[in-house]
Amino acid sequence: MDWISQSWAWVRAAAVAALALFAADEPSHTAFAGYVEAEYTRIAAPAAGTIAALAVARGDVVPAGALLAQLDATQELAVVAEARARLAQAQAQLADLGKGRRTPEIEALQAQRNQAEAAFKLSEAEFRRQSQLAAGGIVAIGRLDETRAAYDRDRARIAELDAQIEGAQLGGRDDLVRAAQALVNALRASQEQAEYRLAQRTLTAPTDARVIDTLYALGEFVPAAAPIVTLLPAGKVKLRFFVPEPAMSSLRIGQSVAVACDGCAAGLTARISFIATQAEFTPPVLFSRDNRAKLVFLVEATPEQTSSMGVGGLHPGLPIEVELP
């Protein structure tokens, strides 16, 4: 019994010593290692082309809308010019359909009507005269028929010219006008497409940013959708750090944390924006005697102090330490 009691006492002492040693080696649950990561914007053109101008260099700070690069646009300019000319032609044809014939043409028709009216008056007078003579038996019936035919012919000619004058004063038929309008709409859409493709040859900064790299040189051919300039927009950095499972219950989205790094400004803070739902092994870059081979959760936070030149000295790739308040 004494031997058994002594053995259990020795086991308890060893267990206590082991727990004390583990507690001494256990890292703090309020300070976590991580690094700064950037959210880069890569600017590319949707179509291939040769770089005709490169307006920025690595390290430049550019405002929103600043010119970054210009691809050769000779073909696109020609297509835009053609589209505009076709649209102008269709618009002119549509406008012409809404008008009557030109004034000299209408005046010519009016002169022809005056001539026809004079001829009609003459044939009308002759027909009346021949009718009176035929009634007295002085002329033959055949002569009366000739004058009646001339009378009817000249009257029909006046009606014909009246219809021509009225038609000349009208615009095009409704079906022709609708067809011309549809053509104008189609050509206007074609022009907008051509102008859009032309605009895509000019690359500009979508926001205030720093130029991280230029991937092509002046005169080089760029494939379609290939990035030409890499930008780091102002404030687009985030902090990634790794938290062991025992400390996860103390974290929440929107929580403020303190940030420290070598050479950084004092008093930096960030707000947690993402907490991973699955654990992972500690990244090799963060290996240490205290945390190697442990499972951790990835957490991301957004710095609260921002500027166009950086975030309080938090440059991408910089190791950091995050502490809970």
Buried (B, 14 or more C-beta within 10 A) or exposed (E): EEEEEEEEEEEEEEEEEEEEEEEEEEBEBEBBBBBBBBEBBBBBBEBEBEBBEBBBEEEBBBEEEBBBBBBBBEEBEEBBEEBBEBBEEBBEBBEEBEEBBEEEEBEEBBEBBEBBBEBBEEBBEBBEEBBEBBEEEEBEEEBBEEBBEBBEEBBEBBEEBBEBBEEBEEEBEEEEBEBBBEBBEEBBEBBEEBBEBBEBBBBBBEBBBBBBBBBBEEEEEBEEEEBBBBBBBBBBBBBBBBBBEEBBEEBEEEBEBBBBBEEBEEEBBBBBBEBBEEBEEBBEEBEEEEBEEBEBBBBBBBBBBBEBEBBBBBBBEBEBBBEBE
